[in-house]
Amino acid sequence: MTYLSKEALRDARRFMSADQTGVRDEIGFLIVHQRYADRFFPGTSVLHTRLRYILFMPWLYADVRATRSRGQKPVDLIAKAEHRLTERLLGEDGVIGGRVWPTPIDQPPSYVYWTALQRWGLLRERGLRGSWSRAQVERLVATPPTTSLRDDEEQPFEQATWPFTGCLDPPDDWRGTDKLVFKLSKHERTYLAAQLRGVKSTVGTNERSLLAMLVGQPLGDADQAWSPQILALARQERDSLVRAGQAAALAAIGRAVYAAQVETLKADLDKRGCSDAQRSALPKIVRNWGRRAQTLDWNAFLIDMENLPTLVSDALAQTLLWVLDGRADPMEIEPVYRRAEEWRKRRRARLSRTQDGADRRLEWNNEEHGPAMPLHYRWQNVKRLLADLEGVK
C-alpha cells in the first residue's frame, strides 16, 4: 500500500506541475503524441537517456535479492542501489539524476525503464496475468526462494522463475565501486539488437515495429521520425508515419491557436494589459506548418488514433478546417477549444469564462509561453538509444 501511495503522489505532482516542466497539454494533443509514439517506438519514454540502463536494471535487482539481509526492505535497498549506480555513472552523458546528485530523484532508472523491460522482452510474462510489475518484483526480492508467495489476487507466484528472462550476466566491473560507462560491449550490442529487432507493433498486427526496423541503421541526419531516410525504412508503417508528421504540424498550429485565444481573452475580456506576442506569432506558425497540416487524411488519421476522445477530435478537426479555409482569427474556433480544455482541466482551464478562468489567465504570462512546436514522438530519445546499436549486424 505504501508503494501505491508513493506512485499516486508522484503522478499527482507531475500532473500539477506540468506547465512548470514544459509539458503543456491544455486541449489533449499529447494523446496524439503518445499513441503514435507508442505505436512506432514501443517501450520508449521521453525520460529515456541511454540504452545500457536496460541491462543495469536486471543486474541491480538480482544483486539486491542475493545480498539482502533479514529485516531490510527491498524497496529501500533498490533505491540505495540505484543511487550508487548514479554515482558510479557521473561524468557520462545521459545519467538519470546526474544533475541533482546527491539528491535522490522521484523517477529512478527502474521507474523510467520498466515498460521497456516489458515491451522489449527482458521481463517475462506471467501467463494471462501479464508482465511482472515493479511492486511484484520487489515482493519477490523480499522473499526467500523457498517461501510460498501470493500476488494481490492470491495466486501463487512461480517460485522457481526469476522475472527477468534471457538477460546477460553482468561484466566483471559491475560489482564494485569503480566508475561505470554507458558504452556497450560487443556481446551486449548483439544481445540488445536481437531483443529490439523482435519488438512487435502495437496495432494488432504481428509485424515488426518501426523501432525494430531501425536497429543498426545510421540515423544521425534524420531530424524527424518522418524524415525521408526513415520513411524509406518504414515498410508497412510508411503511410501512418507520414500522417504522424502531418498531425504533428496540425498540433503545432493548435497550440499556437490556443495561446492566441488565451491572450485575447486576457486582453479583451479581463482587461488586463498584455502584449500581442502570441497573436503576432500565430501567422508565422501557420506559414511554417500549414502546408504539411493541410495534407492530413482525416479519416485515416482517426483510424490510426483508435477512438480519439470526441472533444479532442473536434478541436483538431476544427483546426484543420480553419487552416484549409485560410482563416486568421483564432477566436472563431475558441468555443471548441474551451470545451476541450474544460473537459480536461476543469477549474484550471484558462479559456473558461468563469472567475476561475480569469484567475488562471492572470497567472499566465504570455511573454514566457514558449513557441508552439510540432509533436516529436520521442524521436530524439529514440535516436539516442539506437545510436548505441548503429552498425550492429
Backbone hydrogen bonds, N-H to C=O, Kabsch-Sander energy under -0.5 kcal/mol:
donor,donor_aa,acceptor,acceptor_aa,energy
5,S,1,M,-2.2
6,K,2,T,-2.2
7,E,3,Y,-2.2
8,A,4,L,-2.7
9,L,5,S,-2.5
10,R,6,K,-2.4
11,D,7,E,-2.6
12,A,8,A,-2.3
13,R,9,L,-2.3
14,R,10,R,-2.2
15,F,11,D,-2.3
16,M,12,A,-2.7
17,S,13,R,-1.8
18,A,15,F,-1.2
21,T,17,S,-1.6
22,G,19,D,-1.1
23,V,18,A,-2.1
24,R,22,G,-0.9
25,D,23,V,-0.5
31,I,28,G,-1.6
32,V,28,G,-0.5
32,V,29,F,-0.8
33,H,29,F,-1.5
34,Q,30,L,-2.9
35,R,31,I,-2.4
36,Y,32,V,-2.2
37,A,33,H,-2.4
38,D,34,Q,-2.7
39,R,35,R,-1.5
40,F,36,Y,-2.7
41,F,37,A,-2.8
44,T,41,F,-1.8
48,H,45,S,-1.3
53,Y,50,R,-1.0
54,I,51,L,-1.8
55,L,52,R,-1.5
56,F,52,R,-1.8
57,M,53,Y,-1.8
59,W,55,L,-1.5
60,L,56,F,-2.6
61,Y,57,M,-2.4
62,A,58,P,-2.2
63,D,59,W,-2.1
64,V,60,L,-2.2
65,R,61,Y,-2.2
66,A,62,A,-2.0
67,T,63,D,-1.8
68,R,64,V,-1.4
72,Q,69,S,-1.9
76,D,73,K,-0.6
77,L,73,K,-2.2
78,I,74,P,-3.3
79,A,75,V,-1.8
80,K,76,D,-2.2
81,A,77,L,-2.5
82,E,78,I,-2.5
83,H,79,A,-1.9
84,R,80,K,-2.4
85,L,81,A,-2.1
86,T,82,E,-2.1
87,E,83,H,-1.8
88,R,84,R,-2.3
89,L,85,L,-1.2
89,L,86,T,-0.5
90,L,86,T,-0.8
90,L,87,E,-0.8
92,E,89,L,-2.4
94,G,92,E,-0.6
95,V,92,E,-0.7
98,G,95,V,-1.7
100,V,97,G,-0.5
101,W,97,G,-0.8
103,T,100,V,-2.6
111,Y,108,P,-0.8
112,V,108,P,-2.1
113,Y,109,P,-2.8
114,W,110,S,-0.7
117,L,113,Y,-2.3
118,Q,114,W,-1.8
119,R,115,T,-3.1
120,W,116,A,-2.7
121,G,118,Q,-1.0
122,L,117,L,-1.8
123,L,117,L,-1.4
124,R,163,P,-3.0
126,R,130,G,-2.6
129,R,126,R,-1.8
130,G,127,G,-0.9
132,W,124,R,-1.0
137,V,133,S,-2.2
138,E,134,R,-2.5
139,R,135,A,-1.9
140,L,136,Q,-2.1
141,V,137,V,-2.7
142,A,138,E,-1.5
143,T,140,L,-1.3
147,T,144,P,-2.1
149,L,147,T,-0.5
151,D,155,Q,-2.8
154,E,151,D,-2.1
157,F,149,L,-2.8
159,Q,157,F,-1.1
161,T,158,E,-1.5
162,W,160,A,-0.6
165,T,122,L,-1.5
174,W,171,P,-1.7
176,G,174,W,-0.7
180,L,88,R,-2.5
189,R,185,S,-2.6
190,T,186,K,-2.2
191,Y,187,H,-2.1
192,L,188,E,-2.7
193,A,189,R,-2.3
194,A,190,T,-1.9
195,Q,191,Y,-2.0
196,L,192,L,-2.7
197,R,193,A,-2.2
198,G,194,A,-0.6
198,G,195,Q,-1.0
199,V,196,L,-1.6
201,S,207,E,-2.8
209,S,199,V,-2.6
211,L,40,F,-2.0
213,M,209,S,-1.7
214,L,210,L,-1.4
214,L,211,L,-0.5
215,V,211,L,-0.5
215,V,212,A,-0.9
217,Q,214,L,-2.0
219,L,217,Q,-0.5
222,A,219,L,-1.7
223,D,221,D,-0.9
227,S,224,Q,-1.7
230,I,227,S,-1.0
231,L,227,S,-2.4
232,A,228,P,-1.9
233,L,230,I,-1.2
234,A,230,I,-0.9
234,A,231,L,-0.6
237,E,234,A,-2.5
238,R,235,R,-1.8
241,L,237,E,-2.3
242,V,238,R,-2.2
243,R,239,D,-2.2
244,A,240,S,-2.1
245,G,241,L,-1.8
246,Q,242,V,-1.8
247,A,243,R,-3.0
248,A,244,A,-2.1
249,A,245,G,-1.6
250,L,246,Q,-2.1
251,A,247,A,-2.4
252,A,248,A,-1.6
253,I,249,A,-1.9
254,G,250,L,-2.4
255,R,251,A,-2.5
256,A,252,A,-1.8
257,V,253,I,-2.7
258,Y,254,G,-2.4
259,A,255,R,-2.1
260,A,256,A,-2.2
261,Q,257,V,-2.2
262,V,258,Y,-2.5
263,E,259,A,-2.3
264,T,260,A,-2.1
265,L,261,Q,-2.4
266,K,262,V,-2.4
267,A,263,E,-2.1
268,D,264,T,-3.3
269,L,264,T,-0.6
269,L,265,L,-1.2
270,D,265,L,-2.5
272,R,266,K,-2.5
273,G,271,K,-0.5
280,S,276,D,-2.9
281,A,277,A,-1.4
282,L,278,Q,-1.3
285,I,281,A,-1.8
286,V,282,L,-2.4
287,R,283,P,-2.3
288,N,284,K,-2.6
289,W,285,I,-2.2
290,G,286,V,-2.6
293,A,289,W,-2.3
294,Q,290,G,-2.5
295,T,291,R,-0.6
295,T,292,R,-1.0
296,L,293,A,-1.7
298,W,296,L,-1.1
301,F,297,D,-2.4
302,L,298,W,-2.3
303,I,299,N,-1.6
304,D,300,A,-2.1
305,M,301,F,-2.0
306,E,302,L,-1.3
313,S,309,P,-2.8
314,D,310,T,-2.8
315,A,311,L,-1.9
316,L,312,V,-2.3
317,A,313,S,-2.8
318,Q,314,D,-2.6
319,T,315,A,-1.8
320,L,316,L,-2.4
321,L,317,A,-2.2
322,W,318,Q,-2.2
323,V,319,T,-2.2
324,L,320,L,-2.8
325,D,321,L,-2.4
326,G,323,V,-1.4
327,R,322,W,-2.1
332,E,329,D,-1.5
333,I,330,P,-1.2
334,E,331,M,-1.0
337,Y,333,I,-1.3
338,R,334,E,-2.9
339,R,335,P,-2.3
340,A,336,V,-1.7
341,E,337,Y,-2.7
342,E,338,R,-2.7
343,W,339,R,-1.9
344,R,340,A,-1.9
345,K,341,E,-3.5
346,R,342,E,-1.5
348,R,345,K,-2.5
349,A,346,R,-1.6
352,S,349,A,-0.7
358,A,354,T,-2.0
359,D,355,Q,-2.4
360,R,356,D,-2.3
361,R,357,G,-2.3
362,L,358,A,-2.0
363,E,359,D,-1.5
364,W,360,R,-0.9
366,N,364,W,-0.7
368,E,365,N,-0.8
369,H,365,N,-0.8
370,G,368,E,-0.6
375,L,248,A,-0.5
379,W,376,H,-1.7
382,V,378,R,-2.5
383,K,379,W,-3.0
384,R,380,Q,-1.8
385,L,381,N,-2.2
386,L,382,V,-2.7
387,A,383,K,-1.6
388,D,384,R,-0.6
388,D,385,L,-1.0
389,L,386,L,-1.9
390,E,387,A,-1.0
391,G,216,G,-2.3
392,V,389,L,-2.1
